[in-house]
Amino acid sequence: MKIVKTVVVTGGSSGIGASISRAFYNKGYFVVIGSRHDNGLVKEFKGRGKFKMTDVSDMRQLFSLVKTAIDCTGRIDIMVNNAGLSEWRSLDNVDEAFWNRMIDINLKGTFFGCRYAAAYLKSGGGIINISSLAGKRGSANNSVYCASKFGVNGITQSLAKELGPKGIRVNAVCPVYVRTKGLLGALKDKNSPAHGESVAEFLDDFAQTQSALKYLPKADEIARVCLFLASEESSPITGQCINVDCGVLPQ
């Protein structure tokens, strides 16, 4: 059997995840997509991909996703924990159900994705966690999301130290606003930074006033950073939470 590098992408059927899935497929990987909904993306991969219905807040489903990759190719080379939820709520509107849902998807799902994949990753393999600029700085009405993404960055740094001796690298990508269906929907809420006004105008103004490059990153640009972090060209890079934000938060 021909050895085919294998990547698992949670939330890999839409938004940033779909761009990541396509980028790894075009690079020659076998792509295992875990998502709650099958939109047929994997059909583009001409037999070099597999869809597995997965809710990352359910540990049994997440473990089954990892096992699907092993069943398909016998290996995992890269785990991309991309599945996430974005929603703004003011402090007095945060209830336990909202907290649990956000933390379960963004933080618990990422941690256990790392844990289950790490059992199969070999030296030279890697984990890429899709975090956020919100994992670097807080913002109004965003305390729970920020808590989850700060946690993702902490997991990334800790596991880089823990898995490094095994030759496994762990990094995170921290985008700013990326125009996906999910983000555009979330920004319509009155609690969001757009305050219920035109989302397009808000993003255009944000790009012009906050971004050094005067534009916001696109999903395929996030995907290219993931490819770099999966490649030998990034071999000395681990434990890093890399801003992909067009210079919104220079560090």
Contacts in CASP RR format, 6 or more apart in sequence:
PFRMAT RR
TARGET T0000
AUTHOR 0000-0000-0000
METHOD contacts of the structure
MODEL  1
MKIVKTVVVTGGSSGIGASISRAFYNKGYFVVIGSRHDNGLVKEFKGRGK
FKMTDVSDMRQLFSLVKTAIDCTGRIDIMVNNAGLSEWRSLDNVDEAFWN
RMIDINLKGTFFGCRYAAAYLKSGGGIINISSLAGKRGSANNSVYCASKF
GVNGITQSLAKELGPKGIRVNAVCPVYVRTKGLLGALKDKNSPAHGESVA
EFLDDFAQTQSALKYLPKADEIARVCLFLASEESSPITGQCINVDCGVLP
Q
3 75 0 8 1.000
4 28 0 8 1.000
4 29 0 8 1.000
4 30 0 8 1.000
4 48 0 8 1.000
4 73 0 8 1.000
5 28 0 8 1.000
5 29 0 8 1.000
5 30 0 8 1.000
5 75 0 8 1.000
5 77 0 8 1.000
5 78 0 8 1.000
6 29 0 8 1.000
6 30 0 8 1.000
6 31 0 8 1.000
6 32 0 8 1.000
6 69 0 8 1.000
6 72 0 8 1.000
6 73 0 8 1.000
6 74 0 8 1.000
6 75 0 8 1.000
6 76 0 8 1.000
6 77 0 8 1.000
6 78 0 8 1.000
7 24 0 8 1.000
7 29 0 8 1.000
7 30 0 8 1.000
7 31 0 8 1.000
7 32 0 8 1.000
7 76 0 8 1.000
7 77 0 8 1.000
7 78 0 8 1.000
7 79 0 8 1.000
7 80 0 8 1.000
7 230 0 8 1.000
8 32 0 8 1.000
8 34 0 8 1.000
8 65 0 8 1.000
8 66 0 8 1.000
8 69 0 8 1.000
8 76 0 8 1.000
8 78 0 8 1.000
8 79 0 8 1.000
8 80 0 8 1.000
8 117 0 8 1.000
9 17 0 8 1.000
9 20 0 8 1.000
9 21 0 8 1.000
9 24 0 8 1.000
9 31 0 8 1.000
9 32 0 8 1.000
9 33 0 8 1.000
9 34 0 8 1.000
9 80 0 8 1.000
9 82 0 8 1.000
10 34 0 8 1.000
10 35 0 8 1.000
10 54 0 8 1.000
10 56 0 8 1.000
10 62 0 8 1.000
10 65 0 8 1.000
10 80 0 8 1.000
10 81 0 8 1.000
10 82 0 8 1.000
10 83 0 8 1.000
10 109 0 8 1.000
10 113 0 8 1.000
11 17 0 8 1.000
11 33 0 8 1.000
11 34 0 8 1.000
11 35 0 8 1.000
11 36 0 8 1.000
11 54 0 8 1.000
11 56 0 8 1.000
11 82 0 8 1.000
11 83 0 8 1.000
11 84 0 8 1.000
12 18 0 8 1.000
12 20 0 8 1.000
12 21 0 8 1.000
12 33 0 8 1.000
12 34 0 8 1.000
12 35 0 8 1.000
12 41 0 8 1.000
12 80 0 8 1.000
12 82 0 8 1.000
12 83 0 8 1.000
13 21 0 8 1.000
13 33 0 8 1.000
13 34 0 8 1.000
13 35 0 8 1.000
13 37 0 8 1.000
13 38 0 8 1.000
13 39 0 8 1.000
13 40 0 8 1.000
13 41 0 8 1.000
13 42 0 8 1.000
13 51 0 8 1.000
14 35 0 8 1.000
14 37 0 8 1.000
14 39 0 8 1.000
14 41 0 8 1.000
14 180 0 8 1.000
14 181 0 8 1.000
15 178 0 8 1.000
15 180 0 8 1.000
15 181 0 8 1.000
15 182 0 8 1.000
15 219 0 8 1.000
16 82 0 8 1.000
16 130 0 8 1.000
16 175 0 8 1.000
16 178 0 8 1.000
16 180 0 8 1.000
16 219 0 8 1.000
16 222 0 8 1.000
16 223 0 8 1.000
17 80 0 8 1.000
17 82 0 8 1.000
17 130 0 8 1.000
17 219 0 8 1.000
17 223 0 8 1.000
18 41 0 8 1.000
18 219 0 8 1.000
19 219 0 8 1.000
19 220 0 8 1.000
19 222 0 8 1.000
19 223 0 8 1.000
20 80 0 8 1.000
20 82 0 8 1.000
20 130 0 8 1.000
20 222 0 8 1.000
20 223 0 8 1.000
20 226 0 8 1.000
21 31 0 8 1.000
21 33 0 8 1.000
21 41 0 8 1.000
22 41 0 8 1.000
22 44 0 8 1.000
22 223 0 8 1.000
23 220 0 8 1.000
23 223 0 8 1.000
23 224 0 8 1.000
23 226 0 8 1.000
23 227 0 8 1.000
24 31 0 8 1.000
24 78 0 8 1.000
24 80 0 8 1.000
24 223 0 8 1.000
24 226 0 8 1.000
24 227 0 8 1.000
24 230 0 8 1.000
25 31 0 8 1.000
25 44 0 8 1.000
25 45 0 8 1.000
25 48 0 8 1.000
25 49 0 8 1.000
27 227 0 8 1.000
28 48 0 8 1.000
29 48 0 8 1.000
29 77 0 8 1.000
29 78 0 8 1.000
30 48 0 8 1.000
30 49 0 8 1.000
30 50 0 8 1.000
30 69 0 8 1.000
30 72 0 8 1.000
30 73 0 8 1.000
31 42 0 8 1.000
31 45 0 8 1.000
31 48 0 8 1.000
31 49 0 8 1.000
31 50 0 8 1.000
32 49 0 8 1.000
32 50 0 8 1.000
32 51 0 8 1.000
32 52 0 8 1.000
32 65 0 8 1.000
32 68 0 8 1.000
32 69 0 8 1.000
32 72 0 8 1.000
33 41 0 8 1.000
33 42 0 8 1.000
33 49 0 8 1.000
33 50 0 8 1.000
33 51 0 8 1.000
33 52 0 8 1.000
34 51 0 8 1.000
34 52 0 8 1.000
34 53 0 8 1.000
34 54 0 8 1.000
34 65 0 8 1.000
34 83 0 8 1.000
35 51 0 8 1.000
35 53 0 8 1.000
35 54 0 8 1.000
35 83 0 8 1.000
36 53 0 8 1.000
36 54 0 8 1.000
36 55 0 8 1.000
37 53 0 8 1.000
38 51 0 8 1.000
38 53 0 8 1.000
40 51 0 8 1.000
41 51 0 8 1.000
42 49 0 8 1.000
42 50 0 8 1.000
42 51 0 8 1.000
49 72 0 8 1.000
50 68 0 8 1.000
50 69 0 8 1.000
50 72 0 8 1.000
52 64 0 8 1.000
52 65 0 8 1.000
52 68 0 8 1.000
53 61 0 8 1.000
54 61 0 8 1.000
54 62 0 8 1.000
54 64 0 8 1.000
54 65 0 8 1.000
54 83 0 8 1.000
55 61 0 8 1.000
56 62 0 8 1.000
56 81 0 8 1.000
56 83 0 8 1.000
56 84 0 8 1.000
56 105 0 8 1.000
56 109 0 8 1.000
56 110 0 8 1.000
56 112 0 8 1.000
56 113 0 8 1.000
57 101 0 8 1.000
57 104 0 8 1.000
57 105 0 8 1.000
57 108 0 8 1.000
57 109 0 8 1.000
59 112 0 8 1.000
62 109 0 8 1.000
62 112 0 8 1.000
62 113 0 8 1.000
62 116 0 8 1.000
63 112 0 8 1.000
63 116 0 8 1.000
65 116 0 8 1.000
66 76 0 8 1.000
66 79 0 8 1.000
66 113 0 8 1.000
66 116 0 8 1.000
66 117 0 8 1.000
66 119 0 8 1.000
66 120 0 8 1.000
69 75 0 8 1.000
69 76 0 8 1.000
69 120 0 8 1.000
70 76 0 8 1.000
70 120 0 8 1.000
75 120 0 8 1.000
75 122 0 8 1.000
76 117 0 8 1.000
76 120 0 8 1.000
76 121 0 8 1.000
77 121 0 8 1.000
77 122 0 8 1.000
77 124 0 8 1.000
77 125 0 8 1.000
77 126 0 8 1.000
77 230 0 8 1.000
78 125 0 8 1.000
78 126 0 8 1.000
78 127 0 8 1.000
78 128 0 8 1.000
78 230 0 8 1.000
79 113 0 8 1.000
79 114 0 8 1.000
79 117 0 8 1.000
79 118 0 8 1.000
79 121 0 8 1.000
79 126 0 8 1.000
79 127 0 8 1.000
79 128 0 8 1.000
80 127 0 8 1.000
80 128 0 8 1.000
80 129 0 8 1.000
80 130 0 8 1.000
80 226 0 8 1.000
81 109 0 8 1.000
81 110 0 8 1.000
81 113 0 8 1.000
81 114 0 8 1.000
81 127 0 8 1.000
81 128 0 8 1.000
81 129 0 8 1.000
81 130 0 8 1.000
81 152 0 8 1.000
82 130 0 8 1.000
83 105 0 8 1.000
83 109 0 8 1.000
84 105 0 8 1.000
84 106 0 8 1.000
84 130 0 8 1.000
85 101 0 8 1.000
85 102 0 8 1.000
85 105 0 8 1.000
85 106 0 8 1.000
85 145 0 8 1.000
86 132 0 8 1.000
86 145 0 8 1.000
86 182 0 8 1.000
86 183 0 8 1.000
86 186 0 8 1.000
87 98 0 8 1.000
87 102 0 8 1.000
87 145 0 8 1.000
87 186 0 8 1.000
87 189 0 8 1.000
88 141 0 8 1.000
88 142 0 8 1.000
88 145 0 8 1.000
88 186 0 8 1.000
88 189 0 8 1.000
88 191 0 8 1.000
88 192 0 8 1.000
88 193 0 8 1.000
89 98 0 8 1.000
89 141 0 8 1.000
89 144 0 8 1.000
89 191 0 8 1.000
90 140 0 8 1.000
90 141 0 8 1.000
90 191 0 8 1.000
91 141 0 8 1.000
91 143 0 8 1.000
93 191 0 8 1.000
94 143 0 8 1.000
94 144 0 8 1.000
98 144 0 8 1.000
99 144 0 8 1.000
102 144 0 8 1.000
102 145 0 8 1.000
102 148 0 8 1.000
103 144 0 8 1.000
103 147 0 8 1.000
103 148 0 8 1.000
105 148 0 8 1.000
106 145 0 8 1.000
106 148 0 8 1.000
106 149 0 8 1.000
106 152 0 8 1.000
107 147 0 8 1.000
107 148 0 8 1.000
107 151 0 8 1.000
107 152 0 8 1.000
107 155 0 8 1.000
110 129 0 8 1.000
110 152 0 8 1.000
110 155 0 8 1.000
111 155 0 8 1.000
114 127 0 8 1.000
114 129 0 8 1.000
114 155 0 8 1.000
114 159 0 8 1.000
114 170 0 8 1.000
117 127 0 8 1.000
118 127 0 8 1.000
118 159 0 8 1.000
118 163 0 8 1.000
118 168 0 8 1.000
121 127 0 8 1.000
121 163 0 8 1.000
121 166 0 8 1.000
121 168 0 8 1.000
122 168 0 8 1.000
123 166 0 8 1.000
123 167 0 8 1.000
123 168 0 8 1.000
124 167 0 8 1.000
124 168 0 8 1.000
124 169 0 8 1.000
125 167 0 8 1.000
125 168 0 8 1.000
125 169 0 8 1.000
126 168 0 8 1.000
126 169 0 8 1.000
126 170 0 8 1.000
126 230 0 8 1.000
127 156 0 8 1.000
127 159 0 8 1.000
127 163 0 8 1.000
127 168 0 8 1.000
127 169 0 8 1.000
127 170 0 8 1.000
127 171 0 8 1.000
128 171 0 8 1.000
128 172 0 8 1.000
128 173 0 8 1.000
128 226 0 8 1.000
128 229 0 8 1.000
128 230 0 8 1.000
129 152 0 8 1.000
129 155 0 8 1.000
129 156 0 8 1.000
129 170 0 8 1.000
129 171 0 8 1.000
129 172 0 8 1.000
129 173 0 8 1.000
130 172 0 8 1.000
130 173 0 8 1.000
130 175 0 8 1.000
130 222 0 8 1.000
131 149 0 8 1.000
131 152 0 8 1.000
131 153 0 8 1.000
131 156 0 8 1.000
131 172 0 8 1.000
131 173 0 8 1.000
131 174 0 8 1.000
131 241 0 8 1.000
132 145 0 8 1.000
132 149 0 8 1.000
132 152 0 8 1.000
132 174 0 8 1.000
132 175 0 8 1.000
132 176 0 8 1.000
133 174 0 8 1.000
133 175 0 8 1.000
133 176 0 8 1.000
133 243 0 8 1.000
133 245 0 8 1.000
133 248 0 8 1.000
133 249 0 8 1.000
134 142 0 8 1.000
134 145 0 8 1.000
134 146 0 8 1.000
134 149 0 8 1.000
135 146 0 8 1.000
135 149 0 8 1.000
135 150 0 8 1.000
135 151 0 8 1.000
135 152 0 8 1.000
135 153 0 8 1.000
135 174 0 8 1.000
135 241 0 8 1.000
136 150 0 8 1.000
136 153 0 8 1.000
136 174 0 8 1.000
136 241 0 8 1.000
136 243 0 8 1.000
136 249 0 8 1.000
136 251 0 8 1.000
137 146 0 8 1.000
137 249 0 8 1.000
138 146 0 8 1.000
139 146 0 8 1.000
139 193 0 8 1.000
140 193 0 8 1.000
141 191 0 8 1.000
141 192 0 8 1.000
149 174 0 8 1.000
152 172 0 8 1.000
153 172 0 8 1.000
153 174 0 8 1.000
153 241 0 8 1.000
156 170 0 8 1.000
156 171 0 8 1.000
156 172 0 8 1.000
156 239 0 8 1.000
156 240 0 8 1.000
156 241 0 8 1.000
157 239 0 8 1.000
157 241 0 8 1.000
159 170 0 8 1.000
160 169 0 8 1.000
160 170 0 8 1.000
160 171 0 8 1.000
160 238 0 8 1.000
160 239 0 8 1.000
160 240 0 8 1.000
161 239 0 8 1.000
163 169 0 8 1.000
163 170 0 8 1.000
164 170 0 8 1.000
164 238 0 8 1.000
169 229 0 8 1.000
169 234 0 8 1.000
169 235 0 8 1.000
169 237 0 8 1.000
169 238 0 8 1.000
169 239 0 8 1.000
170 238 0 8 1.000
170 239 0 8 1.000
171 229 0 8 1.000
171 234 0 8 1.000
171 237 0 8 1.000
171 238 0 8 1.000
171 239 0 8 1.000
171 240 0 8 1.000
171 241 0 8 1.000
171 242 0 8 1.000
172 239 0 8 1.000
172 240 0 8 1.000
172 241 0 8 1.000
172 242 0 8 1.000
173 222 0 8 1.000
173 225 0 8 1.000
173 226 0 8 1.000
173 229 0 8 1.000
173 241 0 8 1.000
173 242 0 8 1.000
173 244 0 8 1.000
174 241 0 8 1.000
174 242 0 8 1.000
174 243 0 8 1.000
174 244 0 8 1.000
174 245 0 8 1.000
175 217 0 8 1.000
175 222 0 8 1.000
175 244 0 8 1.000
175 245 0 8 1.000
176 211 0 8 1.000
176 216 0 8 1.000
176 217 0 8 1.000
176 243 0 8 1.000
176 244 0 8 1.000
176 245 0 8 1.000
176 246 0 8 1.000
176 248 0 8 1.000
176 249 0 8 1.000
177 183 0 8 1.000
177 187 0 8 1.000
177 203 0 8 1.000
177 206 0 8 1.000
177 216 0 8 1.000
178 216 0 8 1.000
178 217 0 8 1.000
178 218 0 8 1.000
178 219 0 8 1.000
178 222 0 8 1.000
179 203 0 8 1.000
179 216 0 8 1.000
179 218 0 8 1.000
179 219 0 8 1.000
180 219 0 8 1.000
184 199 0 8 1.000
185 199 0 8 1.000
186 192 0 8 1.000
187 193 0 8 1.000
187 194 0 8 1.000
187 196 0 8 1.000
187 199 0 8 1.000
187 202 0 8 1.000
187 203 0 8 1.000
188 194 0 8 1.000
188 196 0 8 1.000
188 199 0 8 1.000
189 196 0 8 1.000
190 196 0 8 1.000
193 202 0 8 1.000
193 206 0 8 1.000
194 202 0 8 1.000
203 216 0 8 1.000
206 216 0 8 1.000
207 214 0 8 1.000
207 215 0 8 1.000
207 216 0 8 1.000
207 246 0 8 1.000
208 214 0 8 1.000
210 248 0 8 1.000
211 245 0 8 1.000
211 246 0 8 1.000
211 247 0 8 1.000
211 248 0 8 1.000
212 246 0 8 1.000
212 247 0 8 1.000
212 248 0 8 1.000
212 250 0 8 1.000
213 246 0 8 1.000
213 247 0 8 1.000
214 246 0 8 1.000
215 246 0 8 1.000
216 246 0 8 1.000
217 244 0 8 1.000
217 245 0 8 1.000
217 246 0 8 1.000
221 244 0 8 1.000
222 244 0 8 1.000
225 242 0 8 1.000
225 244 0 8 1.000
228 234 0 8 1.000
229 237 0 8 1.000
229 242 0 8 1.000
243 249 0 8 1.000
243 251 0 8 1.000
END
